[in-house]
Amino acid sequence: MPARPFPVILIKPSHYDDDGYVIRWRRSVIPSNTLAAVYGLVMDCADRQVLGEDTEIVCDAIDETNTRVDVDGIIARIRAAGGGFVGLVGVQSNQYPRAMDLARRFREAGVAVIIGGFHVSGSLSMLPGIQPELQEALDLGITLFAGEAEGRMDQVLMDARDGRLEPLYNYLNDLPNIEGEPVPFLPRDRIARSIGVQTSFDAGRGCPFQCSFCTIINVQGRKSRRRSADDLERIVRANHEQGIDDFFITDDNLARNKDWEEMFDRLILLRERDGIRVRFTIQVDTLCHRVPNFIAKAAKAGCNKVFIGLENINPDSLMAAGKKQNRIGEYREMMQAWHDVRVIIFAGYIIGFPGDTPETVKRDVQIVQKELPLDILEFFILTPLPGSEDHQKLYKAGAWMDPDLNKYDLNHVTTGHGNMSPDELWEAYQTAWRTYYTHEHVETLLKRARASGIDWKQILAMAVWFNGCKTIEKLHPLDAGYFRLRARDERRSGLPKENVVAFYAKYGWEIVSKHLRYVGLGFRYWRLARRIWNDPQSARYRDEASTPGVTEHFPERQHRSRAARHSRVLAAQAAMAPENR
């Protein structure tokens, strides 16, 4: 007798744009590591036949940022099999409203649904009781999963088969060891729907720092848990066999992984002995250049891009956010070290720290342009994400926070600010993007790339991408992709369906006009790049940022920061004096 199929449909939901439509593309940006991790766990259970020899676990992984979710088809498939479930995985706060809209349709059809990810885990770890949006899910019969699934998937699958899923699986206080566990994996047909055909995995979890805006430390813990070099090799070989050699390693800070050298040595061995030309992008902190041999070995192992959590260059803002590891005086030395090995540098910069004003934001971005050899800078709005210390403090204080979770994507203003109104904060954020990606600064970026030996074509493409996403698509680059797919019937619940003629007329015009604007932007940058490339002098280009040493602004800002802290101490002492009580 053939084995009875047991469908497990894993969905990484997208979220809605400001018009209420699902953000979906023909090609999206970065494949979800959580989707890969959970898919790997379920397929391991299938290989081990944890539901018995008469039951075949059939798993499908859907990333909604590049694939339409066929709700009716999934319902029919699970009904025909007589069992199965839908898992909405890796659900972040901004994706929770979309996840619930999908979950309601499945539950109306009687299909079992599990929701997990950072929103569920973060809310349960930092807030009292069950928050209303989580209670709504429980009331609909949706199962919530908090924590990590390694070592727990067998039980979840057996419970689902037997129709006795628990309302809540909470493993937040029992973080598993991930060494030797099934590795993250997605089939090539899923990975091919991303730009660059790149997949992702985590080499470790947890972060030792205490940044108040971060959710990682309150969900994955502050203790580092790591995969082994053998695990890493299994990931690389499994993907190499299906023609995938480009990876995004999602660790919040790979430089703090105690086994980084063993991992890099293994990747170097695979490249040199076996001809597996691995390329990868990593995330590190601003002190990674102080780790002996880290940068040199990263480049030799195949690192071609690095993301740095710059966050801000105001020392007071960094201290207030618990970002004590960021030392602005070392930024340039660290970035020059990466450029010396021809690695492209991305950095994230947060707008909205307490000391920010519209004037200081623009000034600080101009200092970054002049003094730091960054390639690509992306901006975020400081957002009190559920699961962070910032969110917990505001919650306890009863401060206003936008009730619409869809806006918690680091690209919307979601709470008040001491120095700026919501409109002023939004305009400061927009100004930061406009200031960095001026025509003149893109020219500087291309000149630096030419002089340092970095592939200027990549810099050109990424400048078009990051500038275009904000000015043309009106979306953050991490939410963007190639060729927007907008469906009239994929609109947020509660919003009306648009008139068919008006919808397709507007959609068609957007496709044409946006592509023309992208072509125009790319052509302008291409002409600029060709002029630089054909100029022999550009190979010897140097400016303040590419010159070793620390210049006037950084010591000045550090001095100003110390003076400001001293003033606050004096003010606090004065307030406590008897005559002022």
C-alpha positions in Angstrom: 0.0 0.0 0.0 1.3 3.5 -0.9 2.0 5.7 2.1 -0.6 8.3 3.0 0.6 11.8 2.3 0.7 14.3 5.2 1.1 17.8 3.7 3.1 20.4 5.7 2.8 23.8 4.0 5.3 26.3 5.3 4.6 30.0 4.4 6.9 32.9 5.1 4.3 35.8 4.9 5.0 39.1 3.3 3.4 42.3 4.6 1.2 45.1 3.1 2.2 48.3 1.4 0.6 51.6 2.4 -2.3 51.0 0.0 -3.0 47.6 1.6 -1.6 45.3 -1.1 0.7 42.4 -0.4 4.3 43.3 -1.3 5.3 40.6 -3.8 7.8 40.4 -6.6 8.9 38.3 -9.5 12.3 38.2 -7.8 12.7 39.1 -4.2 15.8 40.1 -2.2 17.0 37.6 0.4 15.5 34.1 1.0 14.2 33.6 4.6 16.6 31.7 6.8 13.7 30.7 9.1 11.9 29.2 6.2 15.1 27.3 5.2 15.7 26.2 8.9 12.1 24.9 9.4 12.0 23.2 6.0 15.3 21.4 6.8 13.8 20.2 10.1 10.6 18.9 8.6 12.4 17.1 5.8 14.7 15.5 8.4 11.5 14.2 10.1 10.3 13.0 6.7 13.5 11.1 6.1 13.3 9.5 9.6 9.6 8.6 9.0 8.6 10.0 12.4 4.9 9.5 11.5 5.4 5.9 10.6 6.1 4.0 7.5 2.5 4.3 6.3 2.6 8.2 6.3 4.7 10.3 4.0 5.5 13.8 5.2 5.3 16.1 2.1 6.7 19.5 2.7 6.3 22.7 0.6 8.1 26.0 1.4 6.5 29.2 0.1 8.1 32.7 0.4 5.2 35.1 -0.2 7.5 37.9 -1.2 8.0 36.0 -4.5 5.2 33.4 -4.7 1.5 33.8 -4.5 -0.2 31.8 -1.8 -2.9 29.6 -3.4 -5.1 29.4 -0.3 -7.9 27.4 -2.0 -5.4 25.0 -3.5 -3.7 24.4 -0.2 -7.1 23.8 1.5 -8.1 21.3 -1.2 -4.7 19.5 -0.9 -4.9 19.1 2.9 -8.6 18.0 2.8 -7.8 15.4 0.1 -4.9 14.0 2.3 -7.2 13.9 5.3 -4.7 15.8 7.4 -1.8 18.2 7.5 -1.2 21.8 8.6 -0.1 25.2 7.5 2.9 26.7 9.3 3.3 30.5 9.1 7.0 30.7 10.0 9.4 33.5 10.9 6.6 36.0 11.3 7.9 39.4 12.2 5.7 42.1 13.8 5.1 43.9 10.4 4.1 40.5 8.9 1.7 39.5 11.6 -1.4 41.3 10.1 -0.8 39.5 6.8 -0.2 36.2 8.6 -3.5 36.6 10.4 -5.4 37.3 7.2 -4.1 34.1 5.7 -4.7 32.1 8.9 -8.3 33.2 9.1 -9.0 31.8 5.7 -7.4 28.5 6.6 -9.2 28.2 9.9 -12.5 29.0 8.3 -11.9 25.8 6.2 -11.0 23.8 9.3 -7.2 23.6 8.4 -4.8 23.5 11.3 -2.5 26.6 11.5 0.6 27.3 13.5 2.2 30.8 13.8 5.8 31.2 15.0 8.5 33.8 14.6 9.9 36.9 16.3 6.6 38.6 17.0 5.1 35.7 18.9 8.3 35.0 20.7 9.2 38.6 21.4 5.8 39.5 22.8 5.7 36.5 25.1 9.3 37.1 26.3 9.0 40.8 27.2 5.3 41.6 27.9 2.9 40.4 30.6 0.3 37.8 29.7 -1.1 37.2 26.2 -1.3 40.4 24.1 -4.6 41.0 22.3 -3.4 40.1 18.8 -2.0 36.8 20.1 -5.2 36.1 22.0 -7.2 36.7 18.8 -5.2 33.9 17.2 -5.8 31.6 20.1 -9.5 32.3 20.0 -9.5 31.3 16.3 -7.9 27.9 17.2 -4.5 28.9 15.8 -1.5 27.3 17.6 1.3 29.7 18.6 4.9 28.6 18.7 7.5 30.5 20.7 11.2 29.7 20.7 13.2 27.5 18.3 12.0 24.3 16.7 15.2 22.2 16.8 14.4 19.0 18.8 10.7 19.8 18.9 9.5 19.2 15.4 8.8 15.4 15.9 6.3 16.2 18.7 4.6 19.0 16.7 4.2 16.7 13.7 2.8 13.9 15.8 0.4 16.2 17.6 -0.8 17.7 14.2 -1.4 14.2 12.8 -3.4 13.2 15.9 -5.4 16.4 15.8 -4.3 17.5 19.2 -2.0 20.5 18.6 -1.5 22.5 21.8 -2.7 26.1 21.8 0.8 27.3 22.7 4.3 25.7 22.5 6.6 27.9 24.5 10.3 27.0 24.5 11.7 30.4 25.2 13.4 29.3 28.4 14.8 26.2 26.7 17.1 27.3 23.9 18.4 24.3 22.0 21.9 23.4 21.0 22.1 23.8 17.2 25.3 21.9 16.5 24.7 18.7 14.6 21.0 19.5 14.0 19.5 19.3 10.6 20.8 22.3 8.5 18.8 25.0 6.8 18.0 24.1 3.2 15.6 25.2 0.4 15.2 23.6 -3.0 16.7 25.4 -5.9 13.4 26.2 -7.5 12.6 28.3 -4.4 16.0 29.9 -4.2 15.9 30.8 -7.9 13.1 33.2 -7.2 15.5 35.5 -5.4 17.7 38.2 -7.0 21.2 36.8 -7.4 20.1 33.2 -6.6 21.4 33.4 -3.1 20.3 31.4 -0.1 20.8 32.0 3.6 21.6 30.1 6.8 22.6 30.9 10.4 26.0 29.7 11.7 25.1 30.7 15.2 22.5 32.3 17.3 22.5 34.7 20.2 24.2 38.0 20.8 26.3 39.1 23.8 25.5 42.8 23.5 22.5 44.7 25.0 21.2 47.1 22.4 17.9 48.3 23.6 16.2 48.4 20.2 17.1 44.7 19.4 14.8 41.7 19.8 17.5 39.1 19.2 18.8 39.0 22.7 15.3 38.5 24.2 14.4 35.7 21.8 17.6 33.9 20.9 19.4 34.8 24.1 22.8 36.4 24.8 24.7 33.2 24.9 26.3 32.1 21.6 25.1 28.8 20.2 26.9 27.6 17.1 26.9 25.2 14.3 30.1 23.2 13.7 32.4 23.5 10.8 31.1 20.0 9.7 27.6 21.5 9.8 28.8 24.4 7.6 30.3 22.0 5.1 27.0 20.0 4.9 25.2 23.3 4.1 27.6 24.3 1.4 27.8 20.8 -0.2 24.0 20.3 -0.2 23.6 23.7 -2.0 26.5 23.2 -4.3 25.0 20.0 -5.5 22.0 22.1 -6.8 24.2 24.8 -8.2 24.0 27.3 -5.3 27.3 28.8 -4.1 26.2 32.2 -2.9 25.1 32.6 0.8 23.9 35.2 3.2 25.0 34.2 6.7 22.4 35.7 9.0 24.2 35.7 12.3 23.8 39.1 13.9 27.6 39.3 14.4 29.8 36.6 13.0 32.9 38.1 14.4 31.7 37.1 17.9 31.3 33.5 16.9 34.1 31.7 18.8 34.4 29.2 15.9 34.8 31.7 13.1 38.3 30.7 12.3 37.5 27.0 12.0 34.6 27.9 9.8 36.6 30.1 7.5 39.4 27.5 7.3 36.9 24.9 6.2 35.5 27.3 3.5 39.0 28.0 2.4 39.7 24.3 2.1 36.5 23.7 0.1 37.5 26.5 -2.3 41.1 25.4 -2.7 40.9 21.6 -2.5 37.4 20.9 -4.0 36.9 23.9 -6.2 33.7 25.0 -4.5 33.8 28.8 -5.1 31.8 29.9 -2.2 30.7 33.5 -2.0 29.0 34.9 1.1 27.8 38.1 2.9 28.2 38.4 6.6 27.2 40.8 9.4 29.7 42.1 11.9 30.2 44.7 14.5 32.4 47.8 14.3 35.3 46.2 16.2 35.7 43.1 14.0 39.0 44.5 12.7 40.4 44.0 16.2 40.0 40.3 15.9 43.4 39.0 14.6 43.2 37.6 11.0 39.4 37.9 10.9 39.1 40.2 7.9 41.9 38.6 6.0 40.5 35.0 6.4 37.0 36.2 5.7 38.0 37.5 2.3 40.1 34.4 1.6 37.1 32.2 2.5 34.9 34.0 0.0 33.4 36.9 1.8 32.6 39.6 -0.9 30.1 41.8 1.0 29.9 42.8 4.7 27.1 44.4 6.6 28.0 46.6 9.5 25.6 47.9 12.2 26.9 51.4 12.2 23.6 52.5 13.7 24.6 56.2 14.3 27.8 58.3 14.8 26.5 60.3 17.8 28.1 58.8 20.9 25.3 59.9 23.1 22.7 58.1 20.9 24.8 54.9 20.9 25.3 55.0 24.6 21.6 55.5 25.2 20.8 52.5 23.0 23.3 50.3 24.8 25.5 50.2 21.7 28.7 50.5 23.8 30.7 48.4 21.4 30.5 51.1 18.7 33.5 53.4 18.9 33.3 56.0 16.3 37.0 56.7 16.3 37.7 53.2 14.9 35.1 53.3 12.1 37.5 54.4 9.4 40.2 52.0 10.3 37.8 49.1 10.2 36.2 50.0 6.9 39.6 50.6 5.3 40.6 47.1 6.4 37.6 45.6 4.5 38.4 47.7 1.4 42.0 46.5 1.5 40.7 43.0 0.8 38.2 44.3 -1.8 35.1 43.6 0.2 32.0 45.8 -0.4 30.7 47.5 2.7 27.0 47.9 3.6 26.0 49.7 6.7 22.7 50.4 8.6 22.0 53.8 10.1 19.2 54.5 12.5 17.3 57.8 12.5 15.3 58.8 15.6 17.6 58.4 18.6 16.6 60.9 21.4 19.3 63.4 20.4 18.4 63.5 16.7 17.0 66.6 15.1 16.4 67.3 11.4 19.6 69.4 11.4 21.8 66.9 13.2 20.6 64.0 11.0 21.6 65.8 7.8 24.9 67.0 9.3 25.8 63.5 10.5 25.1 61.9 7.1 27.3 64.5 5.5 30.1 63.7 8.0 29.7 60.0 7.1 29.9 60.9 3.4 33.1 62.8 3.9 34.9 60.8 6.4 33.9 57.1 6.2 34.7 54.9 3.2 31.3 53.3 3.1 29.9 51.9 -0.1 26.2 51.5 0.5 24.3 53.0 3.5 20.7 52.2 4.3 18.6 54.1 6.7 16.0 52.9 9.2 13.7 54.6 11.6 14.2 53.7 15.3 11.2 51.5 16.0 10.1 49.9 19.3 9.8 46.4 18.0 7.8 44.0 20.2 10.4 41.9 22.0 12.8 44.8 22.5 13.7 46.6 25.7 12.6 49.9 24.0 9.1 48.5 23.4 8.9 47.1 26.9 9.7 50.4 28.5 7.2 52.3 26.3 4.6 49.7 27.1 5.1 50.0 30.8 5.1 53.8 30.6 1.8 53.8 28.7 3.4 55.8 25.9 1.8 56.0 22.5 2.8 53.4 20.0 1.0 52.9 16.7 -1.4 50.0 17.0 -1.0 49.0 13.4 1.7 46.3 13.5 2.0 46.4 9.7 4.0 49.7 10.2 6.7 48.1 12.4 9.0 47.6 9.4 11.6 50.2 10.4 10.3 52.4 7.5 7.4 54.1 9.4 7.1 56.4 12.4 5.5 54.4 15.1 6.0 56.4 18.4 6.8 59.9 19.6 10.1 61.7 19.7 11.3 64.3 22.1 12.8 66.7 19.5 10.7 66.0 16.4 7.0 65.7 15.5 6.1 62.5 13.5 6.2 64.6 10.3 9.6 66.0 11.1 11.0 62.6 11.9 9.7 61.2 8.7 11.2 64.1 6.7 14.5 63.7 8.5 14.5 60.1 7.4 13.7 61.0 3.8 16.4 63.7 3.9 19.0 61.2 5.1 18.3 59.0 1.9 18.4 62.1 -0.4 21.6 63.4 1.2 23.6 60.2 0.9 22.5 59.3 -2.6 23.2 62.5 -4.3 24.7 62.4 -7.8 27.9 63.8 -6.4 28.3 61.2 -3.7 27.5 58.3 -6.0 30.4 59.7 -8.2 32.6 59.6 -5.0 31.5 56.0 -4.3 32.5 54.9 -7.8 35.8 56.7 -7.6 36.6 55.0 -4.3 35.7 51.6 -5.8 37.9 52.2 -8.9 40.9 53.1 -6.7 40.4 50.3 -4.2 39.9 47.6 -6.9 36.3 46.8 -5.9 34.0 45.8 -8.7 32.6 49.2 -9.7 29.8 47.5 -11.6 28.4 46.1 -8.4 28.6 49.5 -6.7 26.8 51.0 -9.7 24.0 48.4 -9.6 23.6 48.7 -5.8 23.5 52.5 -6.0 20.7 52.3 -8.6 18.9 49.7 -6.4 19.1 51.5 -3.1 18.4 54.9 -4.5 15.7 53.7 -6.8 13.8 51.7 -4.2 13.3 54.7 -2.1 12.7 57.3 -4.8 10.8 55.2 -7.3 9.2 52.2 -5.5 8.8 54.2 -2.3 9.8 51.1 -0.3 12.8 50.2 1.8 15.3 48.3 -0.3 15.0 45.2 1.9 11.3 45.1 1.1 11.8 45.6 -2.6 12.5 43.2 -5.5 12.4 43.0 -9.3 9.0 43.6 -11.0 6.2 44.2 -8.6 3.4 41.7 -8.7 0.2 43.4 -7.4 -3.0 41.4 -7.3 -6.4 43.0 -7.0 -7.7 40.3 -4.6 -4.7 40.4 -2.3 -5.6 43.4 -0.3 -5.7 43.7 3.5 -8.9 42.7 5.2 -11.2 45.6 5.8 -10.2 47.5 2.7 -12.4 47.5 -0.4 -11.6 45.8 -3.7 -10.7 48.5 -6.2 -12.6 49.0 -9.5 -11.1 46.6 -12.0 -10.5 49.2 -14.7 -9.0 51.7 -12.2 -6.8 49.1 -10.6 -5.2 47.7 -13.8 -4.9 51.2 -15.4 -2.9 52.4 -12.3 -0.9 49.2 -12.1 0.0 49.3 -15.8 1.1 52.9 -15.6 3.2 52.1 -12.5 5.0 49.3 -14.3 5.8 51.4 -17.3 6.7 54.6 -15.5 8.9 52.9 -12.8 10.9 50.9 -15.4 11.5 54.1 -17.4 12.7 55.9 -14.3 15.0 53.0 -13.4 16.4 53.0 -16.9 17.0 56.7 -16.7 18.7 56.4 -13.3 20.9 53.5 -14.4 21.9 55.3 -17.6 23.0 58.4 -15.7 25.1 56.3 -13.3 26.5 54.2 -16.2 27.7 57.4 -18.0 29.3 58.5 -14.8 31.0 55.2 -14.2 32.3 55.0 -17.7 33.8 58.4 -17.4 35.5 57.5 -14.1 36.7 54.1 -15.5 38.3 55.7 -18.6 40.1 58.3 -16.5 43.6 57.0 -15.6 43.8 59.4 -12.7 40.8 57.8 -11.0 42.9 54.7 -10.2 44.9 56.9 -7.8 41.9 58.7 -6.3 42.1 59.5 -2.6 39.9 61.6 -0.4 39.5 62.1 3.3 37.7 58.9 3.9 40.2 56.7 2.1 43.2 58.3 3.9 44.3 56.6 7.1 43.9 58.5 10.4 41.1 60.2 12.3 40.2 63.7 11.3 38.6 66.6 13.0 34.9 65.6 13.4 35.3 62.4 15.3 37.4 63.8 18.2 35.2 66.8 18.2 32.1 64.7 18.5 33.6 62.6 21.3 34.6 65.7 23.2 31.1 67.2 22.7 29.6 63.9 23.9 31.7 64.0 27.1 30.7 67.6 27.6 27.0 66.8 27.2 27.2 63.9 29.7 29.0 66.2 32.2 26.2 68.8 31.8 23.5 66.2 32.4 25.3 65.1 35.6 25.5 68.7 36.8 21.8 69.2 36.0 20.8 66.1 37.9 22.8 67.1 40.9 21.3 70.6 40.8 17.8 69.1 40.7 18.5 67.0 43.8 19.8 70.0 45.8 17.5 70.8 48.8 16.5 74.2 47.5 15.3 72.6 44.2 13.4 69.7 45.6 
